[in-house]
Amino acid sequence: MTEARGRVLIIAGSDSGGGAGIQADIKTVSALGGYAATAVTAITVQDTLGVHGVHPIPVAIIEAQARAVLDDIGADAIKTGMLAARTLSRRWRGSSTRRRRSRR
């Protein structure tokens, strides 16, 4: 079996207008021939005029989404956007550093 190439885990917020966030990232990865998987960090109320509301997703759910993708599909790259919580930023930075070290 050939290993999949271009698997990108996108960790970012959702843009209800479709022009930014995970929606834009999925379009870009797909247009470049990659496979986009996601972990949603926040749901926004957004249109072309601006952001009118943000509902953060609990950190435990975001981490579970990312873990599920990485454990099953894997990723050749991880792209982050709006992390929506300082706690998530700190945790993700620490866990990604541990993952890189364990692969050496």
N, C-alpha and C positions, 0 to 999 in steps of 0.2 A: 504494500500500500504506500502511495506517495504521500509525504507529509504536506499538509496544506501550507501555502505561502500567503503572506500578506494578511494574516489574521490580526486585526486591530481591536483591542478592547478600548472603548471610549467611555470615560467616566466624566459625566457632565450633566448639566441641567437640560430640561426639555423646553423648547421654544414653541408655544402653541401657534405662532405665526409661520413656522417652518423655515425661517431665513437664517437662523443662528442655532447655537446649542447642538445637541445631539442630532437633530434632524439635518442640519447642514453638514455635520461631520460624517454622518452615514452616506449622504449624497457624494461627498468628496471621496471617501474611501472606496465606495462602489464604482465611481467614475474612473478611478485609478486601477480598478481590477482587484481590489482587496475585498476581504470579508470583514464586515463590521459587526461586532458584538457590543452590547452596552450595559452600563450600570447607571441608572438615572439617579442624580443627586438632588434634584428639585424639579418641581413642576411650576412653570410660570404662566401668568396671564399676560400675554404679550401680543402685540401687533406691530405694524410697520411704524407706528408713532412712538412706541416705547414699551417699557415693562410696567404693568399695572398691579402686579402682585406676584409674590413668590411663596411657594409652600415647600419647605425643605423636607426631604425624605429622611427618616431616622437612620443614623449612622450604621446601626446593626443591619438594616435592610440593604444599604448600599454595599457594605462589606460582603454580605451574603451573595448579592448579585455578582460581584466581581469574583468571589471565590468559586461560585458555580461555573462561571464561564472559564476561568483559568484551569479548574480541575478537569473539566470535560473537553472543551474546545482548544484551550491554550491560547497564547497570543504571541505574535512576533514583535508587536509594539503595543505600548499603552499610551493613549492620548488623553490628557485631562483637560477639562474646561472648568466650568463653575463647580467648585467643590462644595460650596454653600455652607460649610461648617469648618471652623478652625480645627476642631477635634479630628475631623476626617483628614484634613491636610497633614496634620502631624502623624496620625496613624498610618496613612498611606505611604508617606515618606519613609517611615521606619520599616514597614513591611516590604516595600520594594527594594530597599537597601539590603535587607536580609535575604531576599530571593536572589538578588544578583550575586551575593557572596556565596550562597549555597550552590550555585551553578559552576563555580570556578573549580 
